[in-house]
Amino acid sequence: MKTISKNFRKNIRGSTRKTIGKNTGSAFLSLLLFAALFCLSINPAFAFASELPCGGGDGEISEEDLATAVCAYMLDKGENSLDDVGDAAYIYTFWDGKAKTIIDMHDRSVTFYRPIERIITTNPDNSRIIIAFGDLDEIVSTDECTRGGCVLPRDVEENKLAPKAWEALQVHGGGELDSLPETNTRKEIDYETMAILKPDVVFDAIWYSRGDLVEEKIGCPCVEAGTGFTFEDMYTHMRLLGEVLDREEEAEHLEQFSRAEVDLVKSVTDKLDENEIPTVYFASRGAKKGFYDSVEGRDFTRTEAVYEPLNIAGGSNLAKDCTGELVNVAPEQIVAWAPEYIFVAWSTWENQTGKDFVIETPELGDIPAVKNGHVYDCLYPFCRGRPLDRSLLNMLYMAKCLHPEEFKDLDLEKEGNKIYKELYGVDGMFTVLAEYYGFPKEVF
């Protein structure tokens, strides 16, 4: 039903707004931007829809309201546009004739008076889920990392990996992901261009806490959404976006797929005795700067108190009792913990990885993980967010490293390709990534 409703909406609505923002490099758009910016200097935002199209002013579209609007449009006697009539038909058919209100992940109430056709995302976690739902063609602008390498991969020189995946994901107006206009970075946001693109919704990352400001400046609903390192957080994220985008069936499917991957590992590790669960130190920010990066405040001494993929994989997180969101521990504490296994988020420099740093650092030489050869690279768990694909893949990979005998029949390459097929609809993407990273192939 939901897929039908999305097709209904796309077919019935006019194409006027879809022509805006297809090519930000064109002279036409430059002129449009200039003119709109002039208007914005007087009025900083477009009108925020606060009532239903073609309604009778009572907060509901009735059958009579819709019939009147359709007849008036057909007879060229009404003031409603084709978009208005199409939106009203959609709302009457799929929203029971009423505005839709959702509660976002900061407990903000967000109301929609129009169906969503134009989306702006400000972080890769939201972009990734929307792509998985099949709505990439509705994203009209996004952030630097969605366009960069946080959704589809690039190498350290910014070259595109898995080029067939890039080619397969065609965006609004044509082209690949990096063809989308960039309207925010990690530290800056271009409200004016966002407003010019006339989105129906902005999905903003939860850590910014600026939803009300976005609505004020852009003039459309803003949903604050994101995820954490627990799978329940991820499922909540999927369900919220599914509710907003009328993609409940797709959200349920993605959740069930993710649960099946988790259960594949959990069904084994739940049966392990406590003495079969090794202790683990997880260097979630890698080790490119050695023990500590004074600029970013992280690297080998940064860890996570909560990293559920590690727990499900059958490891005991030594940092589980640490407090605070940003956990840095002294190197002496890591030595004192004496982890049996160490995982270092993958990064590379001068032909070295985090695993090399650990093995070659004398101060860490007496740690059991180092003595016994149980130091591993793993996927970097961040990318301007907490990517679902990396959480699932790290869980599978860590399980094979921690319990090789129990997971000898788990085909990491096959499961990895399934995950990317589910998210992006492309084949063989993990095979390409494993070839580039190298370390996953050690446990194939």
PLY file of the C-alpha trace (Angstrom):
ply
format ascii 1.0
element vertex 444
property float x
property float y
property float z
element edge 443
property int vertex1
property int vertex2
end_header
0.00 0.00 0.00
2.75 2.47 0.90
4.65 1.86 -2.32
1.43 2.43 -4.24
0.86 5.66 -2.33
4.31 6.98 -3.21
3.78 6.23 -6.90
0.34 7.82 -6.71
1.82 10.97 -5.31
4.62 11.18 -7.87
2.23 10.63 -10.77
-0.53 12.96 -9.72
1.48 15.96 -8.62
2.67 18.65 -11.00
6.31 18.98 -11.96
6.80 22.69 -11.22
8.88 22.32 -8.08
10.92 19.45 -9.48
12.49 21.76 -12.04
14.20 23.82 -9.34
17.77 22.97 -8.39
18.58 20.32 -10.97
21.85 21.92 -12.00
23.43 24.31 -9.54
26.09 25.21 -12.05
23.69 26.64 -14.63
23.36 30.33 -15.37
19.62 30.01 -14.86
19.98 28.76 -11.31
22.62 31.38 -10.57
20.15 34.04 -11.61
17.43 32.35 -9.59
19.70 32.19 -6.54
20.50 35.89 -6.87
16.86 36.88 -7.17
15.79 34.63 -4.34
18.59 35.85 -2.07
17.34 39.39 -2.67
13.89 38.31 -1.57
15.33 36.48 1.41
17.01 39.66 2.60
13.50 40.95 3.15
11.86 37.68 4.18
14.36 35.01 5.34
12.14 32.01 4.68
9.49 30.81 2.32
5.98 30.39 3.65
5.65 27.51 6.08
2.60 25.49 5.06
0.25 25.65 8.01
-3.02 24.48 6.50
-4.20 21.74 4.19
-4.56 22.45 0.47
-8.14 22.58 -0.83
-9.51 22.14 2.68
-12.52 23.89 4.08
-10.57 25.62 6.83
-11.64 23.07 9.44
-8.34 21.13 9.46
-9.67 18.31 7.31
-10.13 17.54 3.64
-13.52 15.96 3.10
-14.77 14.14 0.05
-16.84 17.21 -0.77
-13.80 19.52 -0.44
-11.80 17.32 -2.79
-14.59 16.97 -5.35
-15.12 20.73 -5.36
-11.39 21.39 -5.84
-11.10 18.86 -8.68
-14.14 20.21 -10.51
-13.02 23.82 -10.08
-9.58 23.02 -11.45
-11.00 21.12 -14.43
-13.33 24.04 -15.21
-10.50 26.54 -14.70
-12.56 28.36 -12.09
-10.61 27.69 -8.91
-7.53 29.22 -7.33
-5.90 25.87 -6.59
-2.99 24.66 -8.69
-2.53 21.11 -9.95
-0.03 20.58 -7.10
-2.70 21.69 -4.63
-5.27 19.29 -6.04
-2.76 16.43 -6.23
-1.62 17.01 -2.64
-5.21 17.16 -1.44
-6.03 13.89 -3.20
-3.01 12.24 -1.62
-3.84 13.53 1.87
-7.47 12.49 1.55
-6.53 9.02 0.30
-3.56 8.16 2.52
-3.70 10.48 5.55
-7.46 10.25 6.12
-7.81 13.86 5.03
-5.83 15.28 7.96
-2.42 16.78 8.59
0.18 14.30 9.81
2.07 14.93 13.07
5.13 12.95 14.15
7.41 13.14 17.20
11.05 13.32 16.22
14.06 11.96 18.11
14.32 15.10 20.25
10.65 14.80 21.23
9.71 17.68 18.97
6.25 17.68 17.44
6.48 18.15 13.67
3.36 18.56 11.52
3.09 18.04 7.77
0.35 19.70 5.71
1.73 18.50 2.40
3.10 15.14 1.20
6.89 15.01 0.88
8.45 15.24 -2.54
11.62 17.26 -1.93
14.06 16.30 0.83
17.23 17.85 2.22
19.50 15.76 4.43
22.31 17.16 6.56
24.10 13.92 7.47
24.85 10.51 5.94
22.85 8.41 8.45
19.60 9.96 7.27
20.67 9.89 3.62
21.53 6.19 3.87
18.11 5.18 5.20
16.27 7.31 2.64
18.29 5.65 -0.15
17.44 2.22 1.28
13.74 3.17 1.15
14.08 4.01 -2.55
13.69 7.78 -2.20
17.11 8.98 -3.38
15.43 10.82 -6.28
13.64 13.03 -3.73
16.84 14.32 -2.10
17.51 17.75 -3.65
20.60 18.67 -1.60
22.74 17.20 1.13
25.91 17.46 3.22
29.57 17.16 2.25
29.90 13.64 3.65
26.90 12.14 1.87
28.40 13.53 -1.33
31.88 12.45 -0.21
32.66 8.95 1.00
30.34 8.26 3.93
27.54 6.59 1.98
29.42 5.24 -1.02
33.14 4.68 -0.46
36.23 6.54 -1.61
39.88 5.71 -1.06
42.36 7.86 0.87
42.99 9.91 -2.28
39.23 10.56 -2.68
38.91 8.28 -5.71
35.56 6.50 -5.97
35.61 2.85 -4.95
32.89 0.51 -6.25
32.20 2.80 -9.26
29.29 0.63 -10.38
27.54 1.47 -7.12
28.10 5.19 -7.71
26.72 4.87 -11.23
23.69 2.87 -10.07
22.50 5.47 -7.56
21.18 8.24 -9.79
20.13 11.36 -7.91
17.46 14.01 -8.34
18.07 15.69 -11.68
20.55 13.04 -12.83
24.13 12.24 -11.98
25.83 10.49 -9.06
25.71 11.34 -5.36
28.37 14.01 -5.65
26.19 15.78 -8.23
23.80 16.87 -5.48
24.16 20.46 -4.27
26.08 20.71 -0.99
24.19 22.80 1.55
26.06 22.03 4.76
29.37 20.87 6.13
30.37 19.71 9.57
30.45 23.28 10.90
28.51 25.42 8.43
25.01 25.39 6.97
23.73 27.35 3.97
20.18 28.24 5.00
19.61 30.56 2.03
20.29 27.94 -0.64
18.28 25.38 1.31
15.30 27.74 1.28
15.69 28.40 -2.45
15.47 24.66 -3.11
12.02 24.61 -1.45
12.24 21.32 0.46
9.19 19.69 1.95
11.30 18.45 4.87
14.83 18.73 6.22
16.23 15.72 8.07
18.81 17.18 10.45
21.31 15.30 12.60
20.27 15.02 16.24
23.55 16.34 17.66
22.96 19.83 16.23
19.69 20.44 18.14
18.69 23.18 15.69
15.38 21.91 14.32
13.40 25.00 15.33
16.03 27.29 13.81
15.99 25.30 10.56
12.21 25.61 10.36
12.39 29.35 10.99
15.04 30.00 8.38
13.98 27.56 5.66
10.23 27.57 6.08
9.54 23.84 6.08
9.26 21.07 8.68
12.53 19.83 10.15
12.90 16.36 11.65
15.81 15.77 14.02
16.85 12.16 13.55
19.89 9.96 13.94
21.17 6.85 15.60
23.52 5.45 18.20
25.57 2.29 18.59
22.68 0.12 19.76
20.58 -1.66 17.20
17.38 -0.58 18.94
18.45 3.02 18.27
18.88 2.10 14.63
15.48 0.44 14.42
13.84 3.50 16.00
15.59 5.65 13.40
14.29 3.49 10.54
10.73 3.54 11.87
10.72 7.32 12.30
11.88 7.99 8.76
9.43 5.41 7.49
6.59 7.21 9.26
7.60 10.62 7.91
8.04 9.41 4.33
5.07 7.01 4.22
7.56 4.17 3.90
6.45 2.08 6.85
6.65 -1.17 4.88
10.17 -0.40 3.68
11.22 0.55 7.21
9.83 -2.70 8.58
11.62 -4.67 5.87
14.96 -2.97 6.62
14.51 -3.54 10.33
13.71 -7.22 9.85
16.72 -7.63 7.57
18.99 -6.01 10.19
17.49 -8.12 12.96
18.19 -11.26 10.95
21.86 -10.30 10.63
22.05 -9.65 14.36
20.30 -12.93 15.16
22.74 -14.78 12.90
25.50 -13.85 15.37
23.47 -13.68 18.57
22.13 -17.18 18.14
25.72 -18.41 18.58
27.21 -15.99 21.11
24.22 -16.16 23.47
25.13 -19.81 24.06
28.72 -19.08 25.09
29.74 -19.49 28.72
31.01 -16.42 30.55
34.56 -17.78 30.54
34.40 -18.01 26.74
33.85 -14.24 26.38
37.26 -12.56 25.94
38.04 -9.04 27.13
38.43 -6.44 24.38
39.79 -2.94 24.00
38.19 -1.12 21.05
40.11 1.88 19.68
37.13 3.40 17.89
39.04 6.37 16.43
42.05 4.45 15.14
45.68 5.30 15.84
46.85 7.54 13.01
48.12 10.13 15.50
49.46 7.53 17.89
48.17 7.53 21.44
46.43 10.90 21.31
45.55 13.65 18.86
45.71 16.99 20.66
43.61 18.67 17.93
40.69 16.25 17.75
41.12 14.80 21.25
41.13 11.21 20.10
42.98 8.31 18.40
44.19 5.13 20.15
43.11 6.27 23.61
39.55 7.08 22.47
37.09 4.26 23.02
33.36 3.62 23.44
31.54 2.66 26.62
28.72 1.33 24.42
29.46 -0.52 21.20
26.80 -3.18 20.85
28.26 -4.85 17.72
31.23 -5.88 19.88
29.03 -7.28 22.66
26.85 -9.23 20.24
29.99 -10.58 18.57
30.92 -12.22 21.87
33.40 -9.76 23.37
33.51 -8.05 26.76
34.06 -4.32 26.31
36.61 -3.20 28.92
35.35 0.39 28.74
31.75 -0.52 29.54
31.83 1.20 32.94
33.34 4.45 31.65
31.09 7.51 31.72
30.55 10.36 29.28
30.04 10.51 25.54
33.72 11.08 24.69
35.76 8.44 26.48
39.54 8.88 26.50
41.59 6.58 28.68
45.27 6.77 29.60
47.63 4.33 27.85
48.52 3.04 31.32
44.85 2.11 31.82
44.82 0.09 28.61
47.94 -1.76 29.77
46.36 -2.34 33.21
43.19 -3.70 31.60
45.34 -6.31 29.83
42.85 -6.92 26.99
42.85 -10.34 25.39
41.86 -8.78 22.06
42.32 -5.33 20.56
40.36 -3.88 17.63
41.63 -0.67 16.03
39.40 1.31 13.67
40.95 1.19 10.21
42.96 4.07 8.84
46.18 4.00 6.90
49.23 6.23 6.63
52.67 5.60 5.22
51.76 1.95 4.61
50.83 1.44 8.27
47.51 0.75 10.00
46.37 0.93 13.61
47.19 -2.74 14.03
50.78 -2.00 13.04
50.96 0.83 15.58
49.85 -1.44 18.42
52.17 -4.28 17.53
55.18 -2.01 17.06
54.71 0.17 20.19
56.97 -1.11 23.02
54.71 0.25 25.78
51.97 -2.15 24.62
54.19 -5.19 24.10
53.19 -7.02 27.29
49.45 -6.86 26.69
48.02 -10.39 26.16
46.37 -9.33 22.88
49.75 -8.30 21.49
51.61 -11.34 22.83
49.06 -13.76 21.42
48.59 -12.12 18.04
45.03 -10.99 18.71
45.26 -7.42 17.41
42.97 -6.62 14.50
42.03 -3.71 12.28
38.27 -3.20 11.92
35.93 -0.84 10.12
35.93 2.77 11.29
32.54 2.93 13.05
31.88 6.61 12.37
31.41 8.73 9.28
29.72 11.94 10.39
27.39 9.60 12.22
27.13 5.90 13.00
26.62 3.99 9.75
24.30 0.99 9.88
26.38 -0.93 7.34
29.59 -0.59 9.38
27.87 -1.61 12.61
26.52 -4.78 11.01
29.79 -5.59 9.25
31.94 -4.98 12.35
29.63 -7.28 14.31
30.10 -10.08 11.77
33.83 -9.50 11.39
34.49 -9.27 15.15
32.54 -12.48 15.72
34.79 -14.33 13.28
37.92 -12.88 14.91
36.85 -13.55 18.49
35.31 -16.99 17.90
36.75 -18.42 14.68
35.68 -21.99 15.34
32.09 -21.12 16.19
31.79 -18.89 13.10
33.85 -20.91 10.63
30.78 -21.39 8.42
29.81 -17.71 8.43
30.61 -16.34 4.98
31.62 -12.74 5.68
31.91 -11.83 2.01
28.44 -13.17 1.25
26.84 -11.41 4.23
28.67 -8.17 3.48
27.41 -8.14 -0.09
23.88 -8.86 1.17
24.03 -5.84 3.46
25.05 -3.46 0.68
22.54 -5.00 -1.70
19.82 -4.29 0.87
20.93 -0.71 1.45
21.77 0.37 -2.08
20.49 -2.30 -4.43
23.94 -3.00 -5.90
25.83 -6.27 -6.12
29.37 -7.08 -5.01
30.11 -3.85 -3.17
31.62 -5.49 -0.08
33.90 -7.62 -2.24
35.39 -4.41 -3.63
35.76 -2.88 -0.16
37.37 -6.01 1.29
39.92 -5.96 -1.51
40.74 -2.34 -0.70
40.88 -2.67 3.10
42.56 -6.04 3.08
41.85 -7.05 6.66
38.34 -8.52 6.11
39.83 -11.09 3.73
41.88 -12.50 6.61
38.72 -14.11 8.00
36.86 -14.95 4.77
0 1
1 2
2 3
3 4
4 5
5 6
6 7
7 8
8 9
9 10
10 11
11 12
12 13
13 14
14 15
15 16
16 17
17 18
18 19
19 20
20 21
21 22
22 23
23 24
24 25
25 26
26 27
27 28
28 29
29 30
30 31
31 32
32 33
33 34
34 35
35 36
36 37
37 38
38 39
39 40
40 41
41 42
42 43
43 44
44 45
45 46
46 47
47 48
48 49
49 50
50 51
51 52
52 53
53 54
54 55
55 56
56 57
57 58
58 59
59 60
60 61
61 62
62 63
63 64
64 65
65 66
66 67
67 68
68 69
69 70
70 71
71 72
72 73
73 74
74 75
75 76
76 77
77 78
78 79
79 80
80 81
81 82
82 83
83 84
84 85
85 86
86 87
87 88
88 89
89 90
90 91
91 92
92 93
93 94
94 95
95 96
96 97
97 98
98 99
99 100
100 101
101 102
102 103
103 104
104 105
105 106
106 107
107 108
108 109
109 110
110 111
111 112
112 113
113 114
114 115
115 116
116 117
117 118
118 119
119 120
120 121
121 122
122 123
123 124
124 125
125 126
126 127
127 128
128 129
129 130
130 131
131 132
132 133
133 134
134 135
135 136
136 137
137 138
138 139
139 140
140 141
141 142
142 143
143 144
144 145
145 146
146 147
147 148
148 149
149 150
150 151
151 152
152 153
153 154
154 155
155 156
156 157
157 158
158 159
159 160
160 161
161 162
162 163
163 164
164 165
165 166
166 167
167 168
168 169
169 170
170 171
171 172
172 173
173 174
174 175
175 176
176 177
177 178
178 179
179 180
180 181
181 182
182 183
183 184
184 185
185 186
186 187
187 188
188 189
189 190
190 191
191 192
192 193
193 194
194 195
195 196
196 197
197 198
198 199
199 200
200 201
201 202
202 203
203 204
204 205
205 206
206 207
207 208
208 209
209 210
210 211
211 212
212 213
213 214
214 215
215 216
216 217
217 218
218 219
219 220
220 221
221 222
222 223
223 224
224 225
225 226
226 227
227 228
228 229
229 230
230 231
231 232
232 233
233 234
234 235
235 236
236 237
237 238
238 239
239 240
240 241
241 242
242 243
243 244
244 245
245 246
246 247
247 248
248 249
249 250
250 251
251 252
252 253
253 254
254 255
255 256
256 257
257 258
258 259
259 260
260 261
261 262
262 263
263 264
264 265
265 266
266 267
267 268
268 269
269 270
270 271
271 272
272 273
273 274
274 275
275 276
276 277
277 278
278 279
279 280
280 281
281 282
282 283
283 284
284 285
285 286
286 287
287 288
288 289
289 290
290 291
291 292
292 293
293 294
294 295
295 296
296 297
297 298
298 299
299 300
300 301
301 302
302 303
303 304
304 305
305 306
306 307
307 308
308 309
309 310
310 311
311 312
312 313
313 314
314 315
315 316
316 317
317 318
318 319
319 320
320 321
321 322
322 323
323 324
324 325
325 326
326 327
327 328
328 329
329 330
330 331
331 332
332 333
333 334
334 335
335 336
336 337
337 338
338 339
339 340
340 341
341 342
342 343
343 344
344 345
345 346
346 347
347 348
348 349
349 350
350 351
351 352
352 353
353 354
354 355
355 356
356 357
357 358
358 359
359 360
360 361
361 362
362 363
363 364
364 365
365 366
366 367
367 368
368 369
369 370
370 371
371 372
372 373
373 374
374 375
375 376
376 377
377 378
378 379
379 380
380 381
381 382
382 383
383 384
384 385
385 386
386 387
387 388
388 389
389 390
390 391
391 392
392 393
393 394
394 395
395 396
396 397
397 398
398 399
399 400
400 401
401 402
402 403
403 404
404 405
405 406
406 407
407 408
408 409
409 410
410 411
411 412
412 413
413 414
414 415
415 416
416 417
417 418
418 419
419 420
420 421
421 422
422 423
423 424
424 425
425 426
426 427
427 428
428 429
429 430
430 431
431 432
432 433
433 434
434 435
435 436
436 437
437 438
438 439
439 440
440 441
441 442
442 443
